[in-house]
Amino acid sequence: MDSIRQLFSLVFAVSLMYMFLGCDFSNKKRLYLVGLFEAFVIIGDIFILLHFGYSTFMTLYPLIVHIPVVIAFVLLSKYKVIKVLFVHFTIVAIVTSITMIGIIILSFLSDNKSLVNIICYILYLPSIFLINKYLRPSFVYILSNRDKGWLGFCVIPVSYTLLIYMMSTFNVYDYLFSPKVVLKAILLLSMTISAYVLIFRFFKQTREQLTLQNEQDLLKAQIAAAHTHLEALQESQEKTILYRHDMRHHLNLISTFLADNNMSATQKYIAEVEKAIDDTVVEKYCSNYAVNLILSSYITKAKQEEIAVETKINLTEKNTISDMDLCVIFSNILENAINACTSIPNRKDRSLNILCANKNEKLYIQITNSFEGTVLFANDLPISTEENHGFGTKSIAAVAQKYKGIYSFSTVNKVFRSEIII
């Protein structure tokens, strides 16, 4: 019965760790190695349980169960070791707290040891639901967006785990219904709940601060995008005014050519004037005026850098996404893409592809570009080693989160891919 209870507790704990940390199953070789490692661990655990008994197994529990689980999630999750440790020891606190609740309840009702197991089994399912709904969102957000202070966070769950181990070597059932154990359980449970209330209050405040910072970064990006709009529009208007002013002179000169019956000079001059007028026109890539200005500006810049550009853009004039947010996405991605392409020595290898389409009432944006070197990632976002750079992708992520959409940045065969669905 004790072995079955430990198995249920382990499955419950591993499920919570997966819920908080997630796993990367794309690397099949690593997945197979982790699976093989855990298989050997399970065989070793069964051997210890059968040959040395349950008491010895529980004494060695941190070594033969906790450490292998942590190693597996360190290898499969995207988070640093310290974050995985914090999640692991937090889940140890959750699982043992459920056991403590069972002990406390039964101490007032019965002295039947089996009933504690039943209460724990009953509590596991609603606990997963409550944790997923109320704790996981803030937890995952902080894991993804905060990199400092985790060593301090670990002090509370590690201390709790050590106290539980010293009190009963994780086998609290051996001391079940002892008044001292029940009192310790109540005190320890109260202290743990109080500590985690403080931790999650801090997490909530930190999340609000990070959200505010993202909004500020987004506003800065929107201002920069608006400035780009104005510059493109102003340049086009200035050229239009200039050529309108000079049109009378152009017509006079053409009349002179015609009076002299000089048709070749007339045709040549008209072609030059047409080309000059075409240069003042903002090329149309989509029906959205603001986004079209951004696209025209960056695509013109890309072509000047001898970057091969392909576009397939279906963007209507009115969208559920604001023009400013769309401009933040396009301007940041295109600026990064052009910078990446210009660093490629061989101009023939420079390429930029822009795809935008509406599908299932969602807007899908995919922009790919060639690049040279290596792209570093942190928390699924590409990072820049240059000072005051790397904020563009954060602004894009903030826009996607604002509309409850998804975003993805990846590299395959020297091609950088940006995808946004909002």
Secondary structure by P-SEA (a helix, b strand, c coil): caaaaaaaaaaaaaaaaaacccccccaaaaaaaaaaaaaaaaaaaaaaaacccaaaaaaacccccaaaaaaaaaacccccaaaaaaaaaaaaaaaaaaaaaaaaaaaaccccaaaaaaaaaaaaaaaaaaaacccaaaaaaaaacccccccccaaaaaaaaaaaaaacccccccccccaaaaaaaaaaaaaaaaaaaaaaaaaaaaaaaaaaaaaaaaaaaaaaaaaaaaaaaaaaaaaaaaaaaaaaaaaaaaaaaaaacaaaaaaaaaaaaaaaaaaaccccccccaaaaaaaaaaaaaaaaacccccccccccccccccaaaaaaaaaaaaaaaaaaaaacccccccbbbbbbbbcccbbbbbbbbbbccbbbbcccbbbbccccccaaaaaaaaaaaaacbbbbbbccccbbbbbbcc
